[in-house]
Amino acid sequence: MIQVAVDAMGGDYAPAEMVAGAVAAVKEKEQIHVILVGRQEDIQRELAGKEYPKDRISVVHASEVIETGEPPVHAIRQKKDSSIVVGMNMVRKQEADAFVSAGSSGAILVGGQVIVGRIKGVERPPLAPLIPTEKGVSLLIDCGANVDARPSHLVQFARMGSIYMEHVVGISRPRVAIVNIGAEEEKGNALVKETYPLLKACSDINFIGSIEAREIPHGGADVIVSEAFVGNVILKLYEGVGATLISMVKQGMMRSTRSKIGALLVKPALKETLKAFDASQYGGAPLLGLKGLVVKTHGNSKALEVKNSILQCLTFQEQKINEKIQESLQVSQDSSEKI
């Protein structure tokens, strides 16, 4: 049984959607026990009337909530009884195997490093969401945790991302690429130019070179490596363009009687295609390289994304991703020492 602590108070639609997602998760998988962390009275009100296995959802009271606009470091230090701090402390004390939150990104990043702690050898933990592509999904690493990354950080991101894609998503020898402004090796800023040969020299990853942003939606690589500033811009543009295109397609289909008839004919196929570009299908972004699993979901997450974020914790735990990351870092360190 895997114990997943869920921040019931984080996100735009908390606690209703967080609770609904937790209920859906325990109904779908018998191996999951969810611990809803937050204001007990509010959580119990949402649970009332819902049918679910009562022995697989419990509540841990936390009286405070860290708001999105609060300075992260100050909030983590001052609000000791917030749902984020209480939930992460449960992971640190091994009272929970994972923590899922749609709350303050800054507080989650700070709390992950300060409270849960990094795996020995991990320089910086990256946020790594799955993004939809023409060929399935790719892992964008980092998308928001480390704006001022160094080459050694990006090399670790590539290794951790490869492990995740191979063992969680099931892609054998995932293709790793670094985000660049051109395919040529000599292109890029100082960080990319310095990182490229280091990735090229890594025998434990399948490095295929640079990838331009326009090739990402086509599935040009399985693991897309960047520092957080570039990664976050890619992610936000990706989401914005996707939402705009879907909206425009829907508007176009409603313009005339002919288009409405056509819409009825293509609706089943179109619905299935657009479903692949729905971020909620893929769960949240794990903060890789921590001693315990922390998953950040979108602030506007509804029950489906919350459920899928909880379910991905099960796969992460079953595949022993943290242990594999630790082994990989130890092997690379041993190799460096021999050289």
One Martini backbone bead per residue (centre of mass of N, CA, C, O) as a GRO file, in nm:
protein
  339
    1MET     BB    1   0.093   0.038   0.025
    2ILE     BB    2   0.043   0.368  -0.071
    3GLN     BB    3   0.127   0.689   0.064
    4VAL     BB    4  -0.072   0.986  -0.009
    5ALA     BB    5  -0.022   1.318   0.020
    6VAL     BB    6  -0.276   1.580   0.014
    7ASP     BB    7  -0.332   1.907  -0.075
    8ALA     BB    8  -0.647   2.034   0.001
    9MET     BB    9  -0.571   2.371  -0.014
   10GLY     BB   10  -0.458   2.363  -0.301
   11GLY     BB   11  -0.573   2.578  -0.529
   12ASP     BB   12  -0.852   2.702  -0.701
   13TYR     BB   13  -1.043   2.420  -0.613
   14ALA     BB   14  -1.022   2.425  -0.317
   15PRO     BB   15  -1.116   2.116  -0.187
   16ALA     BB   16  -1.301   1.973  -0.395
   17GLU     BB   17  -1.101   1.858  -0.622
   18MET     BB   18  -0.904   1.711  -0.435
   19VAL     BB   19  -1.110   1.516  -0.313
   20ALA     BB   20  -1.221   1.397  -0.577
   21GLY     BB   21  -0.946   1.284  -0.671
   22ALA     BB   22  -0.900   1.095  -0.430
   23VAL     BB   23  -1.151   0.921  -0.467
   24ALA     BB   24  -1.084   0.825  -0.756
   25ALA     BB   25  -0.812   0.685  -0.688
   26VAL     BB   26  -0.914   0.467  -0.477
   27LYS     BB   27  -1.114   0.338  -0.681
   28GLU     BB   28  -0.895   0.251  -0.901
   29LYS     BB   29  -0.675   0.187  -0.659
   30GLU     BB   30  -0.593  -0.041  -0.400
   31GLN     BB   31  -0.282   0.065  -0.333
   32ILE     BB   32  -0.422   0.334  -0.219
   33HIS     BB   33  -0.348   0.592   0.025
   34VAL     BB   34  -0.511   0.884   0.139
   35ILE     BB   35  -0.389   1.202   0.269
   36LEU     BB   36  -0.565   1.465   0.386
   37VAL     BB   37  -0.441   1.802   0.393
   38GLY     BB   38  -0.607   2.015   0.635
   39ARG     BB   39  -0.905   2.137   0.694
   40GLN     BB   40  -1.112   1.926   0.839
   41GLU     BB   41  -1.395   2.049   0.798
   42ASP     BB   42  -1.373   2.093   0.490
   43ILE     BB   43  -1.311   1.799   0.410
   44GLN     BB   44  -1.558   1.658   0.539
   45ARG     BB   45  -1.766   1.811   0.369
   46GLU     BB   46  -1.668   1.683   0.094
   47LEU     BB   47  -1.698   1.376   0.182
   48ALA     BB   48  -1.981   1.402   0.217
   49GLY     BB   49  -2.166   1.153   0.035
   50LYS     BB   50  -1.931   0.987  -0.050
   51GLU     BB   51  -1.811   0.707  -0.226
   52TYR     BB   52  -1.577   0.509  -0.034
   53PRO     BB   53  -1.303   0.371   0.105
   54LYS     BB   54  -1.261   0.450   0.436
   55ASP     BB   55  -0.964   0.306   0.477
   56ARG     BB   56  -0.827   0.504   0.219
   57ILE     BB   57  -0.913   0.772   0.383
   58SER     BB   58  -0.751   1.044   0.539
   59VAL     BB   59  -0.707   1.297   0.804
   60VAL     BB   60  -0.497   1.593   0.832
   61HIS     BB   61  -0.451   1.856   1.026
   62ALA     BB   62  -0.435   2.202   0.891
   63SER     BB   63  -0.466   2.548   0.966
   64GLU     BB   64  -0.289   2.638   0.722
   65VAL     BB   65  -0.223   2.866   0.431
   66ILE     BB   66  -0.044   2.894   0.135
   67GLU     BB   67  -0.015   3.150  -0.064
   68THR     BB   68   0.085   3.243  -0.375
   69GLY     BB   69   0.203   3.549  -0.290
   70GLU     BB   70   0.399   3.434  -0.100
   71PRO     BB   71   0.694   3.410   0.036
   72PRO     BB   72   0.833   3.106   0.047
   73VAL     BB   73   1.041   3.106   0.278
   74HIS     BB   74   0.865   3.247   0.488
   75ALA     BB   75   0.625   3.049   0.479
   76ILE     BB   76   0.777   2.791   0.566
   77ARG     BB   77   0.877   2.910   0.842
   78GLN     BB   78   0.593   3.026   0.962
   79LYS     BB   79   0.396   2.784   0.838
   80LYS     BB   80   0.394   2.494   1.009
   81ASP     BB   81   0.055   2.443   0.972
   82SER     BB   82   0.060   2.381   0.685
   83SER     BB   83  -0.017   2.171   0.428
   84ILE     BB   84   0.270   2.165   0.306
   85VAL     BB   85   0.445   2.118   0.558
   86VAL     BB   86   0.298   1.871   0.672
   87GLY     BB   87   0.321   1.690   0.419
   88MET     BB   88   0.637   1.696   0.396
   89ASN     BB   89   0.694   1.582   0.679
   90MET     BB   90   0.571   1.305   0.617
   91VAL     BB   91   0.786   1.230   0.411
   92ARG     BB   92   1.038   1.268   0.590
   93LYS     BB   93   0.909   1.054   0.814
   94GLN     BB   94   0.763   0.819   0.646
   95GLU     BB   95   0.429   0.861   0.646
   96ALA     BB   96   0.489   0.918   0.341
   97ASP     BB   97   0.564   0.865  -0.009
   98ALA     BB   98   0.388   1.125  -0.096
   99PHE     BB   99   0.334   1.459  -0.254
  100VAL     BB  100   0.042   1.657  -0.340
  101SER     BB  101   0.021   1.978  -0.529
  102ALA     BB  102  -0.157   2.305  -0.624
  103GLY     BB  103   0.013   2.508  -0.504
  104SER     BB  104   0.272   2.685  -0.432
  105SER     BB  105   0.553   2.667  -0.611
  106GLY     BB  106   0.766   2.797  -0.427
  107ALA     BB  107   0.700   2.632  -0.170
  108ILE     BB  108   0.752   2.353  -0.296
  109LEU     BB  109   1.049   2.396  -0.373
  110VAL     BB  110   1.152   2.471  -0.095
  111GLY     BB  111   1.033   2.233   0.072
  112GLY     BB  112   1.170   2.005  -0.081
  113GLN     BB  113   1.465   2.087   0.006
  114VAL     BB  114   1.431   2.153   0.319
  115ILE     BB  115   1.249   1.905   0.413
  116VAL     BB  116   1.301   1.651   0.235
  117GLY     BB  117   1.537   1.655   0.044
  118ARG     BB  118   1.825   1.547  -0.106
  119ILE     BB  119   1.990   1.348  -0.284
  120LYS     BB  120   2.283   1.223  -0.290
  121GLY     BB  121   2.437   1.432  -0.549
  122VAL     BB  122   2.219   1.637  -0.584
  123GLU     BB  123   2.216   1.964  -0.686
  124ARG     BB  124   1.927   1.989  -0.856
  125PRO     BB  125   1.590   1.994  -0.853
  126PRO     BB  126   1.359   1.916  -1.101
  127LEU     BB  127   1.099   1.998  -1.310
  128ALA     BB  128   0.889   1.723  -1.474
  129PRO     BB  129   0.691   1.735  -1.734
  130LEU     BB  130   0.450   1.612  -1.935
  131ILE     BB  131   0.425   1.636  -2.294
  132PRO     BB  132   0.255   1.659  -2.574
  133THR     BB  133   0.276   1.468  -2.883
  134GLU     BB  134   0.268   1.314  -3.185
  135LYS     BB  135   0.417   1.042  -3.031
  136GLY     BB  136   0.304   1.144  -2.730
  137VAL     BB  137   0.561   1.194  -2.499
  138SER     BB  138   0.745   1.438  -2.308
  139LEU     BB  139   1.024   1.554  -2.115
  140LEU     BB  140   1.043   1.853  -1.923
  141ILE     BB  141   1.389   1.946  -1.824
  142ASP     BB  142   1.329   2.227  -1.690
  143CYS     BB  143   1.018   2.429  -1.577
  144GLY     BB  144   1.091   2.602  -1.266
  145ALA     BB  145   1.345   2.561  -1.048
  146ASN     BB  146   1.620   2.650  -1.243
  147VAL     BB  147   1.730   2.936  -1.376
  148ASP     BB  148   2.048   2.911  -1.268
  149ALA     BB  149   2.210   2.697  -1.438
  150ARG     BB  150   2.440   2.442  -1.479
  151PRO     BB  151   2.589   2.202  -1.659
  152SER     BB  152   2.575   1.982  -1.431
  153HIS     BB  153   2.270   2.001  -1.400
  154LEU     BB  154   2.186   1.914  -1.690
  155VAL     BB  155   2.309   1.634  -1.673
  156GLN     BB  156   2.130   1.537  -1.442
  157PHE     BB  157   1.862   1.580  -1.585
  158ALA     BB  158   1.914   1.373  -1.809
  159ARG     BB  159   1.938   1.126  -1.624
  160MET     BB  160   1.666   1.149  -1.472
  161GLY     BB  161   1.486   1.159  -1.727
  162SER     BB  162   1.564   0.879  -1.840
  163ILE     BB  163   1.464   0.712  -1.603
  164TYR     BB  164   1.170   0.803  -1.609
  165MET     BB  165   1.099   0.723  -1.907
  166GLU     BB  166   1.174   0.421  -1.883
  167HIS     BB  167   1.009   0.339  -1.599
  168VAL     BB  168   0.729   0.502  -1.634
  169VAL     BB  169   0.673   0.510  -1.959
  170GLY     BB  170   0.851   0.284  -2.136
  171ILE     BB  171   1.125   0.395  -2.272
  172SER     BB  172   1.371   0.284  -2.460
  173ARG     BB  173   1.623   0.471  -2.487
  174PRO     BB  174   1.590   0.772  -2.452
  175ARG     BB  175   1.581   1.070  -2.612
  176VAL     BB  176   1.829   1.327  -2.587
  177ALA     BB  177   1.783   1.690  -2.560
  178ILE     BB  178   1.883   2.022  -2.628
  179VAL     BB  179   1.793   2.336  -2.611
  180ASN     BB  180   1.790   2.532  -2.919
  181ILE     BB  181   1.855   2.755  -3.211
  182GLY     BB  182   1.993   2.489  -3.327
  183ALA     BB  183   2.151   2.195  -3.457
  184GLU     BB  184   2.420   2.299  -3.418
  185GLU     BB  185   2.684   2.267  -3.203
  186GLU     BB  186   2.787   2.584  -3.212
  187LYS     BB  187   2.531   2.666  -3.093
  188GLY     BB  188   2.439   2.908  -2.860
  189ASN     BB  189   2.488   2.957  -2.550
  190ALA     BB  190   2.704   2.914  -2.298
  191LEU     BB  191   2.551   2.680  -2.162
  192VAL     BB  192   2.509   2.499  -2.411
  193LYS     BB  193   2.807   2.481  -2.508
  194GLU     BB  194   2.906   2.347  -2.236
  195THR     BB  195   2.698   2.101  -2.223
  196TYR     BB  196   2.710   1.935  -2.484
  197PRO     BB  197   2.984   1.770  -2.442
  198LEU     BB  198   2.887   1.635  -2.179
  199LEU     BB  199   2.650   1.477  -2.304
  200LYS     BB  200   2.817   1.334  -2.528
  201ALA     BB  201   2.998   1.177  -2.295
  202CYS     BB  202   2.746   1.015  -2.212
  203SER     BB  203   2.693   0.665  -2.192
  204ASP     BB  204   2.399   0.658  -2.020
  205ILE     BB  205   2.291   0.822  -2.270
  206ASN     BB  206   2.070   0.926  -2.550
  207PHE     BB  207   2.229   1.149  -2.728
  208ILE     BB  208   2.109   1.376  -3.012
  209GLY     BB  209   2.125   1.678  -2.928
  210SER     BB  210   1.962   1.925  -3.065
  211ILE     BB  211   1.654   2.129  -3.007
  212GLU     BB  212   1.397   2.277  -3.146
  213ALA     BB  213   1.096   2.400  -3.059
  214ARG     BB  214   0.937   2.297  -3.322
  215GLU     BB  215   1.012   1.980  -3.256
  216ILE     BB  216   0.859   1.906  -2.996
  217PRO     BB  217   0.560   1.840  -3.100
  218HIS     BB  218   0.687   1.598  -3.290
  219GLY     BB  219   0.892   1.423  -3.110
  220GLY     BB  220   1.222   1.470  -3.123
  221ALA     BB  221   1.210   1.395  -2.808
  222ASP     BB  222   1.193   1.255  -2.477
  223VAL     BB  223   1.424   1.447  -2.359
  224ILE     BB  224   1.409   1.789  -2.244
  225VAL     BB  225   1.674   2.012  -2.205
  226SER     BB  226   1.674   2.276  -1.948
  227GLU     BB  227   1.637   2.559  -1.818
  228ALA     BB  228   1.378   2.712  -1.648
  229PHE     BB  229   1.323   2.954  -1.827
  230VAL     BB  230   1.288   2.809  -2.096
  231GLY     BB  231   1.094   2.583  -2.000
  232ASN     BB  232   0.861   2.773  -1.908
  233VAL     BB  233   0.810   2.908  -2.179
  234ILE     BB  234   0.739   2.653  -2.332
  235LEU     BB  235   0.502   2.559  -2.155
  236LYS     BB  236   0.321   2.817  -2.171
  237LEU     BB  237   0.301   2.826  -2.480
  238TYR     BB  238   0.189   2.548  -2.521
  239GLU     BB  239  -0.074   2.592  -2.356
  240GLY     BB  240  -0.176   2.847  -2.507
  241VAL     BB  241  -0.191   2.736  -2.796
  242GLY     BB  242  -0.371   2.494  -2.738
  243ALA     BB  243  -0.618   2.652  -2.627
  244THR     BB  244  -0.658   2.834  -2.878
  245LEU     BB  245  -0.702   2.616  -3.093
  246ILE     BB  246  -0.946   2.481  -2.964
  247SER     BB  247  -1.124   2.735  -2.963
  248MET     BB  248  -1.113   2.790  -3.274
  249VAL     BB  249  -1.234   2.523  -3.366
  250LYS     BB  250  -1.506   2.554  -3.220
  251GLN     BB  251  -1.590   2.819  -3.357
  252GLY     BB  252  -1.575   2.719  -3.654
  253MET     BB  253  -1.802   2.492  -3.615
  254MET     BB  254  -2.034   2.735  -3.539
  255ARG     BB  255  -2.079   2.935  -3.797
  256SER     BB  256  -2.250   2.709  -3.951
  257THR     BB  257  -2.444   2.467  -4.070
  258ARG     BB  258  -2.221   2.311  -4.216
  259SER     BB  259  -2.014   2.306  -3.976
  260LYS     BB  260  -2.207   2.156  -3.780
  261ILE     BB  261  -2.230   1.898  -3.944
  262GLY     BB  262  -1.926   1.839  -3.952
  263ALA     BB  263  -1.887   1.825  -3.646
  264LEU     BB  264  -2.060   1.568  -3.599
  265LEU     BB  265  -1.873   1.380  -3.774
  266VAL     BB  266  -1.582   1.459  -3.619
  267LYS     BB  267  -1.609   1.453  -3.308
  268PRO     BB  268  -1.490   1.176  -3.212
  269ALA     BB  269  -1.202   1.214  -3.337
  270LEU     BB  270  -1.140   1.496  -3.216
  271LYS     BB  271  -1.171   1.427  -2.918
  272GLU     BB  272  -0.936   1.219  -2.913
  273THR     BB  273  -0.713   1.412  -3.008
  274LEU     BB  274  -0.748   1.641  -2.788
  275LYS     BB  275  -0.698   1.462  -2.539
  276ALA     BB  276  -0.382   1.442  -2.579
  277PHE     BB  277  -0.373   1.778  -2.507
  278ASP     BB  278  -0.445   1.711  -2.208
  279ALA     BB  279  -0.284   1.770  -1.914
  280SER     BB  280  -0.464   1.592  -1.713
  281GLN     BB  281  -0.365   1.305  -1.824
  282TYR     BB  282  -0.049   1.335  -1.681
  283GLY     BB  283  -0.049   1.503  -1.445
  284GLY     BB  284   0.225   1.596  -1.282
  285ALA     BB  285   0.526   1.744  -1.154
  286PRO     BB  286   0.811   1.616  -1.067
  287LEU     BB  287   1.056   1.642  -0.808
  288LEU     BB  288   1.357   1.557  -0.878
  289GLY     BB  289   1.595   1.429  -0.628
  290LEU     BB  290   1.445   1.340  -0.385
  291LYS     BB  291   1.383   1.144  -0.100
  292GLY     BB  292   1.099   1.220  -0.198
  293LEU     BB  293   0.784   1.257  -0.333
  294VAL     BB  294   0.705   1.545  -0.545
  295VAL     BB  295   0.395   1.690  -0.671
  296LYS     BB  296   0.311   1.925  -0.927
  297THR     BB  297   0.023   2.090  -0.993
  298HIS     BB  298  -0.195   2.270  -1.122
  299GLY     BB  299  -0.376   2.536  -1.000
  300ASN     BB  300  -0.634   2.438  -1.203
  301SER     BB  301  -0.703   2.173  -1.093
  302LYS     BB  302  -0.880   1.893  -1.134
  303ALA     BB  303  -0.973   1.580  -1.053
  304LEU     BB  304  -0.821   1.432  -1.284
  305GLU     BB  305  -0.534   1.542  -1.224
  306VAL     BB  306  -0.522   1.453  -0.934
  307LYS     BB  307  -0.556   1.155  -0.981
  308ASN     BB  308  -0.307   1.121  -1.177
  309SER     BB  309  -0.099   1.220  -0.967
  310ILE     BB  310  -0.146   0.987  -0.771
  311LEU     BB  311  -0.095   0.747  -0.967
  312GLN     BB  312   0.207   0.821  -1.037
  313CYS     BB  313   0.317   0.744  -0.756
  314LEU     BB  314   0.293   0.441  -0.789
  315THR     BB  315   0.493   0.403  -1.022
  316PHE     BB  316   0.736   0.539  -0.889
  317GLN     BB  317   0.752   0.334  -0.653
  318GLU     BB  318   0.760   0.061  -0.808
  319GLN     BB  319   1.029   0.163  -0.980
  320LYS     BB  320   1.240   0.301  -0.800
  321ILE     BB  321   1.352   0.592  -0.886
  322ASN     BB  322   1.539   0.694  -0.658
  323GLU     BB  323   1.732   0.453  -0.664
  324LYS     BB  324   1.818   0.492  -0.963
  325ILE     BB  325   1.935   0.775  -0.931
  326GLN     BB  326   2.148   0.704  -0.721
  327GLU     BB  327   2.299   0.495  -0.893
  328SER     BB  328   2.368   0.683  -1.132
  329LEU     BB  329   2.534   0.892  -0.969
  330GLN     BB  330   2.744   0.690  -0.862
  331VAL     BB  331   2.855   0.593  -1.133
  332SER     BB  332   2.942   0.877  -1.241
  333GLN     BB  333   3.133   0.938  -1.003
  334ASP     BB  334   3.322   0.695  -1.037
  335SER     BB  335   3.410   0.765  -1.328
  336SER     BB  336   3.535   1.044  -1.261
  337GLU     BB  337   3.750   0.940  -1.058
  338LYS     BB  338   3.904   0.761  -1.263
  339ILE     BB  339   3.971   1.009  -1.457
   0.00000   0.00000   0.00000
